[in-house]
Amino acid sequence: MKIAVLGAGAIGAFVGAALHRGGADVHLIARGPHLQAIRERGVRVISPRGDFVAHPHATDDPTEIGPVDFVFLGLKAHSYPSSGPLIEPLLGEHTAVVAGQNGIPWWYFHRLAGPYEGRRIEAVDPGGATSKVLAPERAVGCVVYPATVIETPGVIRHLEGTRFSIGEPGGGISARCTALSEAMIAGGLKCPVEPNLRDDIWIKLMGNVAFNPISALTRATMVEICQHPPTRRLVAQLMEETLDIAARVGSTPDISIEKRLRGAEGVGDHKTSMLQDLEAGKQLELDAIVTAVVEMADITGAEAPRLRAVHAATDLLARRTGTG
């Protein structure tokens, strides 16, 4: 199995190293000092589950790789519309694209039976630009649970979690998802194939849509947000509104708000990815994590007043700080 990882950052390099360890033909696409370090010394993974080093092929030129069976996208979702020159050399007739992104994916309404089937979500597919580059027919959904960071170039610290849930937009268990799952498991990862991946998307999004913008607005860690009663209540209310929107598009995630809160509190003094991006002056993942959810509220007629208020404040923050 030939796999390219486009955007071999913290998660991408971790996935690529694990797949290579499991026997897949892996090609990492990276840049700068990180790429140079991988070329010279491989990817070193430091993990509570055991450290290891992998030496997959690494390049900044996808034309060196050619068509592959799977492209794993380690890019932020807002980079997808402009990724055409990087991804086109990797696409063959049957290449699948696995997007390890946060939030609502561009393919969300693709093959979703019901009144919204085929609907485009402008926040994540502006003018159809993402679908033009990444045809929804190629998409394999992926919900990423592990936490990783680049400790130094070429060195990935794995903090927790090994689960990557995958699934087809149209549901069911496909041959390509089964094959990818087997390759991920061979590399030491958990990779269940979910017949209804959208429920997993909403379970993770319940946390992201609440904690990420609040952390960016307050500069607080997840445990600080949970242990401050007013923000804990606000998180619970945001989760309630998110679950209402999920139900309106046919998803019923099987998890309680209190359990989701306890899980977030257990993470401890962890800065959300949005807060980390804000502090680093990087573009915030507002479109996929918050704006798309508000757009889905508009589509379905949900009121979602707190989600709209938090979105307005975070959007202004991004504009003022140049991270929008």
Order of alpha helices (4+ residues) and beta strands (2+ residues): beta-alpha-beta-alpha-beta-beta-beta-beta-alpha-beta-alpha-beta-beta-beta-beta-alpha-alpha-alpha-alpha-alpha-alpha-alpha-alpha
